[in-house]
Amino acid sequence: MDMTKTTDVPPPAHQPTAGPKKSAKRGASRAGDRVFLGLSRGSGILLLVIMAAIAVFLTYRASLAISKDHGNFLTTFEWNTNLVPPSFGIAVLAFGTVVSSVVAMALAVPVAVAIALFLTHYAPRRMSGPVSYVIDLLAAVPSIVYGLWGALILVPHLNGLFGWLDEYLGWTGIFSWQGGAPRSMLTVGILLAIMILPIITNVSREVFRQVPRMHEEAALALGATRWEVIRMSVLPFGRSGVISASMLGLGRALGETMAVATVLSPTFDIQTSLLDPGGGTFAQNIASKFGEATQDGRDALIASGLVLFVITLLVNGAARAIIARRKEYSGANA
């Protein structure tokens, strides 16, 4: 006899599932994603439109000026926009901009990298914090303050340095000095180096702090010294970051205006010596002449601004290319 008893179990009552709620949440999430995507895409397109508008404006006004230029825009060593017809060129401005920026980078980058390494790998924490704070403050100082400091403090105290360079390195021609106030390209380069030093230091410091701790510990476990750890682990990892920081500093050096105009004695000739007064830069020339320029003079200044705009784009493009080539050595993928 079958002792099993079968009972008909009634089907459970219909329970509301979480499907609609999940789908509603998913739909809301997708709507947010669409909004965020639209805002991001619109921001990128807006940036491109602004850049294109700037390029079109500069190109149009520059073409008007160059069409009236009696001299060669690229090689003329004068800037006389009040003549009929006007005669002006950017040879001196391009030379001065490049030379002063190169001097600033040569002075600032090694010092900035050394400071960043000291703060991240040598200085005690009680020291690195206040020093980092002071460097951050230096990055916020307005350029006109640097210019006033350079004109009142830096320039009067450079006579000794210029005399020493002339005595021991004057035979090279680059550091020969004929006397006079030290308002030259070297002075501009020193001031620009001081101005871009905080930017390069801050970015390099943050990059060095991102070095994987395992890389350093592995090098120490193999018997490496502190310098060997930095040379084999820290610098290869942070190379791309240091390059990016240097390009940020170079961008400020190329476009610096008031500080350069305050310490430089501009002339439209090219000096072979970095210690002799004279020369000029694009930004300094625009700042000093724009207020009293005629319509043709302003178009000429805009034409020089277009050249500076192109130089900046080329510098940024070169930096991107260098970073892309050295990406496999940066340690970012480790």
C-alpha atoms as one frame of an Amber mdcrd trajectory, in Angstrom:
protein
   0.000   0.000   0.000   1.388   3.313  -1.002   1.830   5.365   2.129   2.843
   8.511   0.269   0.256  11.192   0.233   0.132  13.563  -2.574  -1.325  16.918
  -1.963  -1.998  19.568  -4.454   0.008  22.594  -3.405  -1.654  25.762  -4.596
   0.516  27.958  -6.746   2.061  30.840  -4.865   0.446  34.156  -5.152   1.906
  36.402  -7.728   4.726  38.394  -6.174   5.820  41.688  -7.715   9.264  41.320
  -9.180  12.025  43.877  -9.098  12.263  43.866 -12.844  10.424  47.145 -13.474
  12.397  48.928 -10.779  15.682  47.692 -12.187  14.690  48.646 -15.687  13.635
  52.060 -14.457  16.959  52.545 -12.743  18.732  51.309 -15.823  16.793  53.733
 -17.960  17.625  56.617 -15.659  21.267  55.623 -15.705  21.268  55.512 -19.451
  19.640  58.926 -19.599  22.368  60.299 -17.340  25.005  58.697 -19.506  23.493
  60.289 -22.576  23.467  63.706 -20.912  27.054  63.326 -19.764  28.128  62.132
 -23.209  26.413  65.094 -24.822  28.026  67.567 -22.437  31.468  66.034 -22.903
  31.165  65.937 -26.662  29.810  69.471 -26.752  32.703  70.717 -24.612  35.223
  69.132 -26.961  33.509  70.561 -30.030  33.256  73.984 -28.384  36.985  73.950
 -27.684  37.734  73.126 -31.309  35.382  75.869 -32.481  37.073  78.425 -30.218
  40.523  77.396 -31.442  39.367  77.582 -35.044  37.794  80.997 -34.471  41.033
  82.312 -32.950  43.053  80.922 -35.845  40.695  82.412 -38.445  40.701  85.816
 -36.750  44.487  85.923 -36.428  44.990  84.712 -39.995  42.576  87.257 -41.461
  44.035  90.247 -39.620  47.577  89.034 -40.278  46.894  88.750 -44.009  45.725
  92.371 -44.051  48.935  93.519 -42.377  51.321  91.391 -44.428  49.711  92.546
 -47.675  50.679  96.151 -46.765  54.153  95.318 -45.455  56.897  96.951 -47.499
  59.587  94.740 -45.985  59.890  91.001 -45.554  57.719  89.848 -42.682  60.113
  87.044 -41.754  63.504  88.722 -42.144  63.089  92.500 -41.678  64.991  93.936
 -38.691  62.640  96.838 -37.929  59.126  97.611 -36.738  57.835 100.826 -38.296
  54.107 100.491 -38.789  53.543 104.248 -39.020  55.421 104.541 -42.311  53.590
 104.701 -45.633  53.815 101.911 -46.591  54.631 100.233 -43.248  57.760  98.124
 -42.849  58.030  95.506 -40.146  59.352  92.007 -39.539  59.542  89.353 -36.828
  63.163  88.227 -37.135  64.296  89.930 -33.924  61.140  88.970 -32.044  61.356
  85.301 -33.007  65.036  85.158 -32.092  64.494  86.829 -28.723  61.489  84.672
 -27.845  63.295  81.432 -28.620  66.585  82.422 -26.948  64.998  83.682 -23.729
  62.795  80.589 -23.476  65.727  78.236 -24.089  67.788  79.995 -21.410  64.869
  79.787 -18.981  64.352  76.089 -19.630  68.052  75.310 -19.327  68.124  76.982
 -15.911  64.732  75.930 -14.544  64.281  72.276 -15.529  67.336  70.770 -13.756
  66.685  72.796 -10.604  62.969  71.969 -10.605  63.584  68.230 -11.039  66.200
  68.305  -8.283  63.787  70.082  -5.916  61.014  67.604  -6.738  63.319  64.635
  -6.061  64.474  66.178  -2.790  60.919  66.763  -1.579  59.747  63.253  -2.476
  62.768  61.085  -1.623  65.171  62.937   0.658  63.459  65.616   2.735  61.739
  64.596   5.979  57.988  64.969   6.038  58.122  67.919   8.433  60.240  69.793
   5.900  58.662  68.696   2.631  55.207  69.930   3.613  56.104  73.587   4.333
  58.532  73.768   1.411  55.903  72.400  -0.974  53.428  74.975   0.348  55.868
  77.817  -0.302  56.498  76.564  -3.854  52.737  76.462  -4.456  52.540  80.091
  -3.340  55.296  81.083  -5.761  53.238  79.682  -8.627  50.410  82.087  -7.741
  52.496  85.274  -7.734  51.389  87.634 -10.576  53.867  88.222 -13.360  53.941
  91.979 -12.794  55.229  91.352  -9.251  58.030  89.238 -10.701  58.723  92.037
 -13.158  58.976  94.686 -10.461  61.209  92.442  -8.374  63.393  91.803 -11.409
  63.745  95.482 -12.269  64.401  96.687  -8.712  66.312  93.764  -7.188  67.568
  91.349  -9.842  68.949  93.768 -12.432  71.097  95.856 -10.020  72.692  92.696
  -8.590  73.667  91.065 -11.892  76.698  93.244 -12.585  78.950  90.878 -10.661
  77.667  87.817 -12.508  77.968  89.521 -15.895  81.512  90.643 -15.096  82.504
  87.132 -14.044  81.018  85.610 -17.203  82.781  88.188 -19.365  86.106  87.549
 -17.651  86.105  83.777 -17.870  83.721  83.002 -20.752  83.823  86.190 -22.791
  86.105  84.526 -25.356  83.125  82.494 -26.552  81.331  85.630 -27.757  78.099
  84.453 -26.176  79.049  85.842 -22.754  81.007  88.926 -23.755  79.884  92.120
 -22.012  80.456  95.691 -23.098  79.204  97.203 -19.844  75.970  99.007 -19.186
  72.824  97.971 -17.382  72.319  94.188 -17.414  68.950  94.342 -19.205  69.652
  91.613 -21.706  68.359  88.254 -22.858  70.205  86.469 -20.078  68.424  88.644
 -17.521  65.103  87.811 -19.138  65.998  84.107 -19.156  66.894  84.159 -15.454
  63.653  85.912 -14.544  61.576  83.528 -16.666  63.371  80.564 -15.080  62.353
  81.806 -11.629  58.765  82.242 -12.819  58.357  78.780 -14.362  60.287  76.969
 -11.617  57.212  76.447  -9.354  55.113  75.029 -12.202  57.688  72.443 -13.244
  58.494  71.577  -9.628  54.880  71.014  -8.590  53.988  68.791 -11.533  57.239
  66.807 -11.305  56.762  66.342  -7.569  53.297  64.866  -8.038  54.562  62.571
 -10.786  57.414  61.261  -8.649  54.968  60.556  -5.828  53.073  58.191  -8.128
  56.058  55.884  -8.625  55.007  52.353  -7.515  56.504  51.585  -4.142  57.233
  48.035  -5.284  59.663  49.341  -7.926  61.715  51.181  -5.338  61.621  48.336
  -2.831  62.702  45.866  -5.491  65.682  48.038  -6.408  66.639  48.422  -2.754
  66.340  44.663  -2.246  68.822  44.137  -5.053  71.331  46.356  -3.268  70.801
  49.625  -5.129  71.735  52.904  -3.482  69.282  55.775  -3.121  70.610  57.464
  -6.269  70.461  54.194  -8.223  66.839  53.750  -7.159  66.069  57.231  -8.471
  68.006  56.670 -11.675  66.570  53.222 -12.453  63.020  53.459 -11.056  61.902
  57.018 -10.385  63.235  58.935 -13.385  62.153  56.384 -16.039  58.666  56.283
 -14.541  58.343  60.072 -14.356  60.035  60.969 -17.636  56.796  61.684 -19.484
  55.469  63.718 -16.566  58.641  65.794 -16.409  58.386  66.456 -20.141  54.774
  67.561 -19.721  55.743  69.810 -16.820  58.552  71.321 -18.873  56.167  72.042
 -21.727  53.800  73.815 -19.338  56.676  75.960 -18.144  57.812  76.609 -21.700
  54.304  77.733 -22.629  54.390  80.367 -19.891  57.904  81.443 -20.855  56.916
  81.903 -24.503  53.902  84.046 -23.695  55.205  86.045 -20.733  54.605  89.760
 -21.230  54.843  92.215 -18.355  57.835  90.705 -16.587  59.865  90.721 -19.806
  58.798  94.263 -20.675  59.893  95.430 -17.215  63.470  94.106 -17.261  64.386
  94.250 -20.977  65.752  97.188 -22.959  64.191  96.357 -26.329  65.906  97.133
 -29.612  65.320  95.754 -33.072  68.685  94.103 -33.559  70.067  90.680 -32.784
  72.899  90.566 -30.264  75.310  87.652 -30.495  76.043  87.988 -26.780  73.452
  87.128 -24.159  74.812  89.888 -21.924  74.405  92.879 -24.240  71.158  94.877
 -23.961  68.737  94.611 -26.820  66.367  92.266 -28.555  62.716  91.650 -27.915
  59.990  89.031 -27.719  56.582  88.656 -29.317  54.601  89.170 -26.119  56.736
  92.088 -24.927  56.450  93.858 -28.288  52.668  93.438 -28.398  52.227  94.722
 -24.839  54.435  97.767 -25.333  53.116  98.885 -28.724  49.450  97.875 -28.822
  48.078 100.840 -26.868  49.437 103.509 -29.231  49.324 101.543 -32.484  47.203
 102.550 -35.471  44.867 100.144 -37.217  47.654  98.905 -39.479  49.963  98.680
 -36.475  47.484  96.546 -34.583  47.109  94.252 -37.569  50.884  93.907 -37.645
  50.951  93.049 -33.948  48.203  90.495 -34.520  50.337  88.988 -37.285  53.178
  88.564 -34.820  50.691  87.042 -32.390  49.753  84.520 -35.062  53.399  83.452
 -35.291  53.528  83.024 -31.513  50.293  81.019 -31.717  51.832  78.694 -34.304
  55.035  78.315 -32.273  52.997  77.340 -29.217  51.063  74.739 -31.204  54.292
  73.301 -32.592  55.815  73.092 -29.124  52.762  71.287 -27.760  52.734  68.938
 -30.724  56.415  68.152 -30.263  55.814  67.449 -26.573  52.983  65.056 -27.407
  55.186  63.267 -29.926  58.027  62.909 -27.411  55.692  61.565 -24.741  54.133
  59.095 -27.186  57.561  57.765 -28.214  58.680  57.317 -24.610  55.397  55.983
 -23.268  56.694  52.447 -22.994  59.511  53.637 -20.745  57.399  55.828 -18.483
  56.314  53.014 -16.177  52.658  53.941 -16.585  51.796  50.434 -17.706  53.768
  48.681 -15.008
